[in-house]
Amino acid sequence: MNIQIYSGKKNFDAQKAERYFKERRIPFQSLDLKKHKLGEREIRLMISAIGLQELIDRDDKKVKEHPACYYDRAELLIPAIQENPWLLKLPIVRNGSQMTTGYKPEVWEKWQ
């Protein structure tokens, strides 16, 4: 299992996700989106694994003010996410081609 956790440092759910994997002694790689720029291929993988609607944090007040919140095509959304990774619903937890957004231990248990 090769776990990657995409997050922003101040994300409470990301801290809970890291704790989940630490407690089970499952190695993971933490990627801070302020330092790690997402590539187009990476974002396309996220869209195919999670879905366009689930990927964007449409409940966040700041995200609702951004036009990308209302995009429904990957071609428009990918450049917006590359410039503004805070649009994403975090953390994104990745195990190969499987991905989740938010804190989803019930899904992660099935990965083992």
C-alpha distances in whole Angstrom, upper triangle without the diagonal:
4,6,10,13,16,19,23,23,26,23,23,21,18,19,19,15,15,17,14,11,14,15,12,12,8,8,9,11,14,17,20,22,25,24,21,23,22,22,24,21,18,21,21,18,18,21,20,17,19,22,25,27,24,23,26,27,30,31,31,35,34,32,35,37,36,37,33,33,35,33,32,31,28,31,32,29,27,30,30,27,27,30,29,25,27,27,24,23,20,18,16,12,10,7,8,11,11,13,15,18,19,18,16,15,16,14,11,12,12,8,7
4,7,10,13,16,20,21,23,21,22,19,17,18,18,14,13,16,15,11,13,16,14,12,9,7,7,8,11,13,17,18,22,20,18,20,18,19,21,18,15,18,19,16,16,19,19,16,18,21,24,25,23,21,24,25,28,30,29,33,32,30,33,35,33,34,31,30,33,31,30,30,26,29,30,27,24,27,27,24,23,27,26,22,24,25,21,21,18,16,14,10,8,6,7,10,11,12,14,17,18,17,17,16,18,15,12,14,14,10,11
4,7,10,13,16,17,20,18,18,16,13,14,14,11,10,13,12,9,11,14,12,12,8,7,5,6,9,11,14,16,19,18,16,18,17,18,20,18,15,17,18,15,14,18,18,15,16,19,22,23,20,18,21,22,25,26,26,29,29,27,30,32,30,31,28,28,30,29,28,28,25,27,28,25,23,25,25,22,22,24,23,20,21,22,18,17,15,12,10,7,6,5,8,11,10,10,11,13,14,14,14,13,15,13,10,12,13,10,11
4,6,10,13,14,17,15,16,14,11,13,14,10,10,13,13,11,13,16,15,14,11,9,6,5,6,7,11,12,15,15,12,14,13,15,17,16,12,14,16,13,12,16,17,14,15,18,20,21,18,16,18,19,23,24,23,27,26,24,27,29,27,28,25,25,28,26,26,26,23,25,25,22,20,22,22,18,18,21,20,16,17,19,15,15,12,10,8,6,5,7,9,11,11,9,11,12,13,13,14,14,17,15,12,15,16,13,14
4,6,10,11,13,11,13,11,7,10,11,8,8,11,12,10,12,15,15,15,12,11,7,6,5,6,8,10,13,13,12,14,13,16,18,17,13,14,17,14,12,16,17,15,14,18,19,20,17,14,16,16,20,21,20,23,22,21,24,26,24,26,23,23,26,25,25,25,22,24,25,21,19,21,21,17,17,19,18,14,15,16,13,12,9,6,6,5,6,9,12,13,12,10,10,10,10,11,12,13,16,14,12,15,17,14,16
4,7,10,12,10,13,11,8,11,13,10,11,14,15,14,16,19,19,19,16,14,11,9,6,5,6,6,10,11,9,11,10,13,15,15,11,12,15,13,11,14,16,14,14,16,17,18,15,12,14,14,18,19,18,21,19,18,21,23,21,23,20,20,23,22,22,22,19,21,21,18,16,18,17,13,13,15,14,10,11,13,10,10,7,5,5,6,8,11,13,14,13,10,10,9,10,12,14,16,18,17,15,19,20,17,19
4,6,8,7,10,9,6,9,11,10,10,14,15,15,16,19,20,20,18,16,13,11,7,6,5,6,9,10,10,12,12,15,17,18,14,14,17,16,14,16,19,17,16,18,18,18,16,13,13,13,17,17,15,18,17,16,19,21,19,22,19,19,22,22,23,23,21,23,22,18,17,18,17,13,14,15,13,9,9,11,9,9,6,5,7,9,11,15,17,18,16,13,12,10,10,12,14,16,19,18,17,20,22,20,22
4,6,6,9,10,8,10,13,12,12,15,17,17,18,21,22,22,21,19,16,13,10,8,5,6,7,9,10,12,13,17,19,20,17,16,20,19,17,19,22,20,19,20,20,20,18,15,14,13,17,17,14,17,15,15,18,19,18,21,19,19,22,23,24,25,22,24,23,19,18,19,17,14,14,14,12,9,8,11,10,10,8,8,10,12,15,19,21,21,20,17,15,13,12,14,17,19,22,21,20,23,25,24,25
4,6,9,10,8,8,12,12,11,14,16,17,17,19,21,21,20,18,15,13,10,9,6,8,8,10,12,15,16,20,22,23,20,20,23,22,20,22,25,23,22,24,24,23,21,18,18,16,20,19,17,19,17,18,21,22,21,24,23,22,26,26,28,28,26,28,26,23,22,22,20,17,18,18,15,13,11,15,14,14,10,10,13,14,17,20,22,24,22,19,18,15,14,15,18,20,23,23,21,24,26,25,26
4,6,9,8,8,11,13,13,14,17,18,18,20,23,23,22,21,18,17,13,13,10,11,11,14,15,17,19,22,25,26,22,22,25,24,21,24,26,25,22,24,24,23,21,19,18,15,18,17,15,16,15,16,20,21,21,24,22,21,25,26,28,29,27,29,27,24,23,24,21,18,19,19,16,14,11,15,14,13,10,11,14,16,19,22,25,26,24,21,19,16,14,14,18,20,23,23,22,25,27,26,27
4,6,5,7,9,10,11,13,14,16,17,19,21,21,20,20,17,16,12,12,10,11,12,15,16,17,18,21,23,24,21,20,23,22,19,21,24,22,19,21,21,20,17,16,15,13,16,15,13,15,15,15,18,20,20,23,21,20,23,24,26,27,25,27,26,22,22,23,20,17,19,19,16,13,11,13,12,10,7,7,11,13,16,20,22,23,21,17,15,12,10,11,14,16,20,20,19,22,24,23,25
4,5,5,6,9,10,11,12,15,15,17,19,20,19,19,17,17,14,15,13,15,16,18,19,21,21,25,26,27,23,22,25,24,21,23,25,23,20,23,23,22,19,18,17,15,17,16,14,17,17,18,20,22,23,26,24,22,25,27,28,29,28,30,29,25,25,26,24,21,22,23,19,17,14,16,14,12,9,9,13,14,18,20,24,24,22,18,16,13,10,9,13,14,18,18,18,20,23,22,24
4,5,5,6,9,10,10,13,14,15,17,18,17,18,15,16,13,14,14,15,17,19,19,20,20,23,25,25,21,20,23,22,18,20,22,20,17,20,20,19,16,15,15,13,16,15,14,18,18,18,20,23,23,25,23,21,24,25,26,27,26,28,27,24,24,25,23,20,22,23,19,16,14,15,13,10,7,6,10,11,14,17,20,21,18,15,12,10,6,6,9,11,14,15,14,17,19,19,20
4,5,5,6,9,10,11,12,14,16,16,15,15,12,12,9,10,10,12,14,16,15,18,17,21,23,23,19,19,21,20,17,19,21,19,17,20,21,20,17,15,16,14,18,17,16,19,19,18,21,24,23,25,23,22,25,25,26,27,25,27,27,23,22,24,22,19,20,21,18,15,13,15,13,11,7,5,8,9,12,15,18,19,17,14,12,10,8,7,11,12,15,15,14,17,19,18,19
4,5,5,6,9,10,10,12,14,15,15,15,13,13,10,12,12,14,16,17,18,20,20,24,26,26,22,22,25,23,20,23,25,22,21,23,24,24,20,19,19,18,21,20,19,21,21,21,24,26,26,29,26,25,29,29,30,31,29,31,30,27,26,27,25,22,23,24,21,18,16,19,16,14,11,9,12,12,15,17,21,22,20,17,15,13,11,9,13,13,17,17,15,17,20,19,20
4,5,5,6,9,10,10,13,14,14,15,13,14,12,15,15,17,19,21,20,23,23,26,28,27,23,23,26,24,21,23,25,22,20,23,24,23,20,19,20,18,21,20,19,22,23,22,25,27,27,30,28,26,29,30,30,31,29,32,31,28,27,29,27,24,25,26,23,20,18,20,17,15,12,10,12,12,15,17,21,22,19,16,14,13,10,7,10,10,13,14,13,15,18,17,18
4,5,5,7,9,10,11,12,11,12,10,12,10,13,14,16,18,19,18,21,20,23,25,24,20,20,23,20,18,21,22,19,17,20,22,22,18,17,19,17,21,20,20,23,23,22,25,28,27,29,27,25,28,28,28,29,27,30,30,26,25,27,26,22,23,25,22,19,18,19,16,14,10,8,10,8,11,13,17,18,15,13,11,10,8,6,8,8,12,12,10,12,15,14,15
4,5,5,6,9,10,10,10,10,8,9,8,11,12,15,17,18,17,20,20,23,25,25,21,22,24,22,19,23,24,21,20,23,25,25,21,20,21,20,24,23,22,25,25,24,27,30,29,31,28,27,31,31,31,31,29,31,31,27,26,28,27,23,24,25,23,19,19,21,18,16,12,10,11,10,12,14,17,19,17,15,14,13,12,10,12,11,15,15,12,14,17,15,16
4,6,5,6,9,10,10,11,11,13,12,15,16,19,21,21,21,24,24,27,29,28,24,25,28,25,23,26,27,23,22,26,27,27,23,22,24,22,26,25,24,27,27,27,30,32,31,34,31,30,33,34,34,34,32,35,35,31,30,32,30,27,27,29,26,23,22,24,21,19,15,13,15,13,15,16,20,22,20,18,16,16,14,11,13,11,15,16,13,14,17,17,16
4,6,5,7,9,9,11,11,13,13,16,18,20,23,23,22,25,24,27,29,28,24,25,27,24,21,24,25,21,21,24,26,26,22,22,23,22,25,24,24,28,28,27,30,33,32,34,31,30,33,33,33,34,31,34,34,30,30,32,31,27,28,30,27,24,23,24,21,18,15,13,14,12,14,14,18,20,17,16,14,15,13,9,10,8,11,12,9,10,14,13,13
4,5,5,6,5,7,7,10,11,15,17,19,22,22,21,24,23,25,27,26,22,23,25,22,21,24,24,21,20,24,26,27,23,22,24,23,27,26,26,30,30,28,31,34,33,35,32,31,34,33,33,33,31,34,34,30,29,31,30,26,27,29,27,23,23,25,21,19,16,13,14,11,12,12,16,18,16,15,14,15,14,12,12,9,13,13,9,10,13,12,11
4,5,5,6,7,8,11,12,15,17,20,23,22,22,25,25,27,30,28,25,26,28,25,24,27,28,24,24,28,30,30,26,25,27,26,29,29,28,31,31,30,33,36,35,37,34,33,36,36,36,36,34,36,37,33,31,33,32,29,29,31,29,25,25,27,24,22,18,16,17,14,15,15,19,21,19,18,18,18,17,14,15,13,16,16,13,14,17,15,14
4,5,8,10,12,15,15,19,21,24,26,26,25,28,28,31,33,31,28,29,31,28,26,29,29,26,25,29,31,31,27,27,29,27,31,30,29,33,33,32,35,38,37,39,36,35,38,38,38,39,36,39,39,35,34,36,35,31,32,34,32,28,27,29,26,24,20,18,19,16,18,17,21,23,21,20,19,20,18,15,15,12,15,16,13,13,16,16,14
4,5,9,11,15,16,19,22,24,27,27,26,29,28,30,32,30,27,28,30,26,25,28,28,24,24,28,31,31,27,26,29,28,31,31,31,34,34,33,36,39,38,40,37,35,38,38,38,38,35,38,39,35,34,36,35,32,32,34,32,29,28,30,26,24,21,18,19,15,16,15,19,21,19,19,18,20,18,15,15,11,14,15,11,10,13,13,11
4,6,9,13,15,18,21,24,26,25,24,27,27,29,31,29,26,28,30,26,25,29,29,25,26,29,32,32,29,28,30,29,33,32,32,36,35,34,37,40,39,41,38,36,39,39,39,39,36,38,39,35,34,36,35,32,32,34,32,29,29,30,27,25,22,19,19,16,16,15,18,21,20,19,20,21,20,17,17,14,17,17,13,13,16,14,12
4,6,10,12,16,19,22,24,23,22,25,24,26,28,26,23,24,26,23,22,25,25,22,22,26,28,29,26,25,27,27,31,31,30,34,34,32,35,38,36,38,35,34,37,36,35,35,32,35,36,32,31,33,33,29,29,31,30,26,26,28,24,23,20,17,16,13,13,12,14,17,16,16,17,18,18,16,15,13,15,15,11,11,13,11,9
4,7,10,13,16,19,22,21,19,22,22,23,26,24,21,23,25,22,21,25,25,21,22,26,28,29,26,24,27,27,30,31,30,34,33,31,35,37,35,37,34,33,36,35,35,34,31,34,34,31,29,31,31,27,27,29,28,24,25,27,24,23,19,16,16,13,12,11,14,17,16,16,17,19,19,17,17,15,18,17,13,14,16,13,12
4,6,10,13,16,18,17,16,18,18,20,22,21,17,19,22,19,18,21,22,19,20,23,25,26,23,21,23,23,27,28,27,30,29,28,31,33,32,33,30,30,33,32,32,31,28,30,31,27,25,27,27,23,23,25,24,20,21,23,20,19,16,13,12,10,10,9,12,15,14,14,15,16,16,15,15,14,17,16,12,15,16,13,13
4,6,10,13,15,14,12,15,15,17,20,19,15,17,20,17,17,20,21,19,19,23,24,25,23,20,22,22,26,27,26,29,27,26,30,31,29,31,28,28,31,30,30,30,26,28,29,25,23,24,25,21,20,22,21,18,19,21,18,18,15,12,12,10,10,11,12,15,15,14,15,16,16,16,17,17,20,18,15,18,19,16,16
4,7,10,12,11,10,13,14,16,19,19,15,17,20,18,16,20,21,19,19,22,23,24,21,18,20,20,24,24,23,26,24,23,27,28,26,29,26,26,29,28,29,28,25,27,27,24,22,23,22,19,18,20,19,15,16,18,16,16,12,10,10,9,10,12,14,17,16,14,15,14,14,15,16,17,20,19,16,19,20,18,19
4,6,9,8,6,9,10,13,16,16,13,14,17,16,14,18,20,18,18,21,21,22,20,17,18,18,22,23,21,24,22,21,24,26,24,26,23,23,26,25,26,26,22,24,24,21,18,19,19,15,15,16,15,12,13,16,14,14,11,10,10,10,11,13,15,16,16,14,15,14,15,16,18,19,22,20,18,21,23,20,21
4,5,6,6,9,10,14,17,18,14,15,19,18,16,19,22,20,19,21,21,22,20,17,17,17,21,21,19,21,19,19,22,23,21,24,21,22,25,25,26,26,23,24,23,20,18,18,18,14,14,14,13,10,11,14,13,14,11,10,11,12,14,17,18,19,19,17,16,15,15,16,19,20,24,22,20,24,25,23,24
4,5,5,6,8,11,14,15,12,12,16,16,14,17,20,19,18,19,19,20,18,14,14,15,18,19,17,19,17,16,20,20,18,20,18,18,22,21,23,22,19,20,20,17,15,15,14,11,10,11,9,6,8,11,10,12,10,10,11,13,14,17,18,19,19,16,16,14,15,17,20,22,25,23,21,25,26,24,26
4,6,7,10,13,16,18,16,15,19,19,18,20,23,22,21,23,21,22,21,17,17,17,20,21,18,20,17,16,20,20,18,21,19,20,23,23,25,24,22,22,21,18,17,16,15,12,11,11,9,8,9,12,12,14,13,13,14,16,18,21,22,23,23,20,20,18,18,20,23,25,28,26,25,28,30,27,29
4,6,10,13,16,18,15,16,19,20,18,21,24,23,23,24,23,25,23,20,19,20,23,24,22,23,20,20,24,24,21,24,21,23,26,25,27,26,23,23,23,20,18,17,17,14,12,12,12,10,12,15,15,17,15,15,15,17,18,21,21,22,23,20,21,19,20,22,24,26,29,27,25,29,30,27,29
4,6,9,13,14,11,13,16,16,15,18,20,20,20,21,21,23,21,17,18,19,22,24,22,24,21,20,24,24,21,23,20,22,25,24,25,24,20,21,21,18,15,15,15,12,10,12,12,10,12,15,14,16,14,14,13,15,15,18,18,19,20,18,18,17,19,21,23,24,27,25,23,27,28,25,27
4,6,10,12,10,10,14,15,14,16,19,19,19,20,19,21,20,16,17,18,21,23,21,23,20,19,22,22,19,21,18,20,22,21,22,21,18,18,17,15,12,12,12,10,7,9,10,8,12,13,13,16,15,15,14,16,16,19,19,19,20,18,19,18,20,22,24,26,29,26,25,28,29,26,28
4,7,8,6,7,10,11,10,13,15,15,16,17,16,18,17,14,14,17,20,22,20,23,20,18,21,22,19,20,16,18,21,19,19,18,14,15,15,13,9,10,11,8,6,9,10,8,12,12,11,14,14,14,12,14,14,17,16,16,17,15,16,16,18,21,22,24,27,24,23,26,27,24,26
4,5,5,6,9,10,11,12,14,16,16,17,16,19,19,15,16,19,22,24,23,25,23,20,23,24,20,21,17,19,21,19,19,17,13,13,14,13,9,9,12,10,7,11,12,11,15,15,14,17,17,17,15,16,15,17,16,16,18,16,18,18,21,23,24,27,28,25,25,28,28,25,27
4,5,5,6,9,10,10,12,14,15,15,14,17,18,14,16,19,21,24,23,25,23,20,23,23,20,19,16,18,19,16,16,14,10,10,12,10,7,8,11,9,8,11,13,12,16,15,14,17,18,18,16,18,16,18,17,15,17,16,18,18,21,24,25,27,29,26,25,29,28,25,28
4,5,5,6,9,10,11,12,14,14,14,18,18,15,17,20,23,26,25,28,26,23,25,26,23,22,19,20,22,19,18,15,12,12,14,13,9,12,14,12,11,15,16,15,18,17,16,18,18,18,15,16,14,16,14,12,15,14,17,18,21,24,24,26,27,24,23,27,26,23,26
4,5,5,6,9,10,11,12,13,13,17,16,13,15,18,20,23,23,25,24,21,23,25,22,22,18,19,21,19,18,16,12,14,15,13,10,12,14,11,10,14,15,12,16,15,13,15,15,15,12,13,11,13,11,10,12,12,14,15,18,20,21,23,24,21,20,24,23,20,23
4,5,5,6,9,10,10,11,10,13,13,10,11,15,17,20,20,22,21,17,20,21,18,18,14,16,17,15,14,13,9,11,12,9,7,9,11,8,8,12,12,10,13,12,10,13,13,14,11,13,12,15,14,12,13,12,13,13,16,19,20,23,24,21,21,24,24,21,24
4,5,5,6,9,10,10,9,13,13,11,13,17,19,22,22,25,23,20,22,23,20,19,16,17,18,15,14,11,8,10,12,10,8,11,13,11,11,15,16,14,17,15,13,15,16,17,13,15,13,15,14,11,13,12,14,15,18,21,21,24,25,21,21,25,24,21,25
4,5,5,6,8,9,11,14,13,11,14,17,20,23,23,26,25,21,24,26,23,22,18,19,20,18,16,15,11,13,16,13,11,14,16,13,14,17,17,15,18,16,14,15,15,15,12,12,10,12,10,7,9,9,12,13,17,19,19,21,22,18,18,21,20,18,21
4,6,5,6,7,8,11,10,7,11,14,16,19,19,22,21,18,20,23,20,20,16,16,18,16,15,14,11,14,15,12,10,14,14,11,13,16,15,13,15,13,10,11,12,12,9,10,9,11,11,8,9,7,9,10,13,16,16,18,19,16,16,20,19,17,20
4,6,5,5,5,9,9,7,10,13,15,18,19,22,21,18,19,21,19,18,14,14,15,13,11,10,8,11,12,10,9,13,13,11,13,16,16,14,16,13,11,12,14,14,11,13,12,15,14,11,11,10,11,11,15,18,18,21,21,18,19,22,21,19,23
4,6,6,8,11,11,10,13,17,18,21,22,25,25,21,23,25,23,22,18,18,18,16,14,12,10,13,15,13,12,16,17,15,16,20,19,17,19,17,14,15,16,17,13,14,12,14,13,9,10,9,11,13,17,19,18,21,21,17,18,21,19,18,22
4,6,9,11,10,9,13,16,18,20,22,25,25,21,23,26,24,23,19,19,20,18,16,15,13,16,18,15,15,18,19,16,18,21,20,17,19,17,14,14,15,14,11,11,9,11,10,7,6,6,8,10,14,16,15,17,17,13,14,17,16,14,18
4,7,8,6,6,10,12,14,17,18,22,21,18,20,23,21,21,17,16,17,16,14,14,13,16,17,14,14,18,17,15,17,20,18,16,17,14,11,11,12,12,9,10,10,12,13,10,8,6,6,8,11,14,13,16,16,13,14,17,16,16,19
4,6,5,6,9,12,13,16,18,21,21,17,18,21,19,18,15,14,14,13,11,11,10,14,15,12,13,16,16,14,17,19,18,16,17,14,12,12,14,15,12,14,14,16,16,13,12,10,10,10,14,17,16,19,19,16,18,21,20,19,23
4,6,5,7,11,11,15,16,19,18,15,15,18,16,15,11,11,11,9,7,8,7,11,11,9,10,14,13,11,15,17,16,14,15,12,10,11,14,16,13,16,16,19,19,16,15,13,12,12,15,18,18,22,22,19,21,24,23,22,26
4,6,6,9,8,12,14,16,17,13,13,16,15,14,11,9,10,9,8,10,10,14,13,11,13,16,14,13,17,18,16,15,15,12,10,10,14,15,14,17,18,20,21,18,17,14,13,11,14,17,17,21,21,19,21,24,23,23,27
4,6,7,9,11,13,16,17,13,14,17,16,16,13,11,12,12,11,13,13,16,16,13,14,17,16,13,17,19,16,14,14,11,9,8,11,12,11,13,15,17,19,16,14,11,9,8,10,13,13,17,17,15,17,21,20,20,24
4,7,9,11,12,16,15,12,14,16,15,15,12,10,12,12,11,12,11,14,14,10,11,14,12,10,13,15,13,11,11,8,6,6,9,10,9,12,13,16,17,15,13,10,9,7,10,14,14,18,19,16,18,21,21,20,24
4,6,9,9,12,12,8,10,13,11,12,9,7,10,10,11,12,12,14,13,9,11,13,11,9,13,14,11,10,9,6,5,5,9,11,11,14,16,19,20,19,17,14,12,9,11,15,16,20,21,19,21,24,24,24,27
4,6,6,9,9,7,8,12,11,13,11,8,11,12,14,16,15,18,16,13,14,16,13,11,15,15,12,11,8,6,5,4,8,11,11,15,17,21,22,21,19,15,13,10,10,14,16,19,21,19,21,24,25,24,27
4,6,8,9,6,6,10,10,11,10,6,9,11,12,15,16,18,16,13,16,17,14,13,17,17,14,13,11,8,9,8,12,14,15,18,21,24,26,24,22,18,16,13,13,16,18,22,23,22,23,27,27,27,30
4,6,9,8,7,11,12,14,13,10,12,15,16,19,19,22,20,17,19,21,17,16,20,19,16,15,12,10,11,9,12,15,16,19,22,25,27,26,23,20,17,13,13,16,18,21,22,22,24,26,27,28,31
4,6,5,6,9,10,13,13,10,13,15,17,20,20,22,20,17,19,19,16,15,18,17,14,13,10,9,10,9,11,14,16,19,22,26,28,26,24,21,18,14,13,16,19,22,24,23,25,28,29,29,32
4,5,5,7,9,12,13,10,13,16,19,21,22,24,20,18,20,20,17,16,19,18,14,15,12,10,13,12,15,17,19,23,26,29,31,30,28,24,22,18,17,20,23,26,28,27,28,31,33,33,35
4,5,5,7,11,11,10,13,15,18,20,20,22,19,16,18,18,14,14,16,15,11,12,9,8,11,12,14,17,19,22,25,29,30,29,28,24,22,18,18,21,24,27,29,28,29,32,33,33,36
4,5,5,8,8,6,10,12,15,17,17,18,15,13,15,15,11,11,14,13,10,10,8,6,9,10,13,15,17,20,23,26,28,26,25,21,19,16,16,19,22,25,27,26,27,30,31,30,33
4,5,8,8,6,8,11,14,17,18,19,16,14,17,17,13,14,17,16,13,14,12,9,12,12,15,18,19,23,25,29,30,28,27,24,21,18,18,21,24,27,29,28,29,32,33,33,36
4,7,9,8,10,12,16,18,19,20,16,15,18,17,13,14,17,15,13,15,12,10,14,15,18,21,22,26,28,31,33,31,30,26,24,21,21,24,27,30,32,31,32,35,36,36,39
4,5,6,8,10,13,15,16,16,13,11,14,13,9,11,14,12,10,12,11,8,12,14,17,20,20,24,26,29,30,28,28,24,23,20,21,24,26,30,32,30,31,35,35,34,37
4,5,6,7,11,12,14,14,10,10,13,12,9,11,14,13,11,14,13,10,14,16,19,22,22,25,27,30,31,28,28,25,24,21,22,26,28,32,33,31,32,36,36,35,38
4,5,5,9,10,10,11,8,6,9,10,6,8,11,11,10,11,11,8,11,13,16,19,18,22,23,27,27,25,24,21,20,18,20,23,25,29,30,28,29,33,33,32,35
4,6,9,11,12,14,11,9,12,13,10,10,14,14,11,12,11,8,10,11,15,18,18,21,23,26,27,25,24,21,19,16,18,21,23,27,28,26,27,31,31,30,34
4,6,9,12,13,10,9,13,14,11,13,16,16,14,16,15,11,13,15,18,21,20,24,25,28,29,26,25,22,21,19,20,24,25,29,30,28,30,33,33,32,36
4,6,8,9,7,6,10,11,10,11,14,15,14,15,15,12,13,15,19,21,20,23,24,27,27,24,24,21,21,19,21,25,26,29,30,28,29,33,32,31,35
4,7,9,8,8,11,13,12,13,16,17,16,17,18,14,14,16,19,21,20,23,23,26,25,22,22,20,20,18,21,24,25,28,28,26,28,31,30,30,33
4,5,6,6,9,11,11,12,15,16,16,17,18,15,15,17,20,22,20,23,22,25,24,21,21,20,20,19,22,26,26,29,30,27,28,32,31,30,33
4,5,5,6,9,10,10,12,14,15,15,17,14,13,16,18,20,18,20,20,22,21,18,19,17,18,18,21,24,24,28,28,25,26,30,29,27,31
4,6,6,7,9,11,12,14,15,16,18,15,16,19,21,23,20,23,22,25,23,21,22,20,21,21,24,27,28,31,32,29,30,33,32,30,34
4,6,6,7,9,11,12,13,14,16,13,14,17,20,22,20,23,23,26,25,23,23,21,22,21,23,27,28,31,32,29,30,34,33,32,35
4,6,5,6,9,10,10,11,13,10,11,14,16,18,17,20,20,23,22,20,20,18,18,17,20,23,24,28,29,26,27,31,30,29,32
4,5,5,6,9,10,10,13,11,11,14,16,18,16,19,18,21,20,18,19,17,18,17,20,23,24,27,29,26,26,30,29,27,31
4,5,5,6,8,10,13,11,13,16,18,20,18,21,21,24,23,21,22,20,21,20,22,26,27,30,32,29,29,33,33,30,34
4,5,5,6,8,10,8,10,14,16,18,17,20,21,24,24,22,23,20,20,18,20,24,26,29,30,28,28,32,32,30,34
4,5,5,5,8,6,7,11,13,14,13,17,17,21,21,19,20,17,17,15,17,21,22,25,27,25,25,29,29,27,30
4,6,6,10,10,10,14,15,16,15,18,18,21,21,20,21,18,19,17,19,23,24,27,29,27,26,30,30,28,31
4,6,9,9,11,15,16,18,17,20,21,24,24,23,24,21,21,19,21,24,26,29,32,29,29,33,33,31,34
4,5,6,8,12,13,15,15,19,20,23,24,23,23,20,19,17,18,21,24,27,29,27,27,31,31,30,32
4,5,6,9,10,11,11,15,16,20,20,20,20,16,16,14,15,18,20,23,26,24,23,27,28,26,29
4,5,8,8,11,12,15,17,21,23,22,21,18,16,13,13,17,19,23,25,23,23,27,28,27,29
4,7,9,12,12,16,18,21,22,21,20,17,15,12,13,17,19,23,24,23,23,27,28,26,29
4,6,8,8,12,14,18,19,18,17,13,12,9,10,14,16,19,21,19,20,23,24,23,26
4,6,7,11,13,17,19,18,16,12,10,6,7,10,13,16,18,16,17,21,21,21,24
3,5,8,12,15,17,17,15,11,9,6,5,9,11,14,17,15,15,19,20,19,22
4,6,10,13,16,16,14,10,8,6,5,7,10,12,15,14,13,17,18,17,19
4,6,10,12,12,10,7,6,5,6,9,10,12,15,13,12,16,16,15,17
4,7,10,10,8,5,5,6,8,9,9,10,13,10,9,13,13,11,14
4,6,7,6,4,7,9,11,12,12,13,14,11,10,13,13,10,13
4,6,5,6,9,12,14,14,13,13,14,11,9,12,11,8,10
4,6,8,11,14,17,18,16,17,17,14,12,15,14,10,12
4,7,10,13,17,18,16,17,17,14,13,16,14,11,14
4,7,11,14,14,12,14,14,10,10,13,11,9,12
4,7,10,11,10,12,13,9,9,13,12,10,14
4,7,8,7,10,11,8,9,12,12,11,15
4,7,7,11,12,11,11,15,15,15,18
4,6,9,12,11,11,15,16,16,18
4,6,9,9,9,12,14,14,16
4,5,6,7,9,11,11,14
4,5,5,6,9,10,11
4,6,6,7,10,11
4,5,6,7,10
4,5,5,7
4,5,6
4,6
4
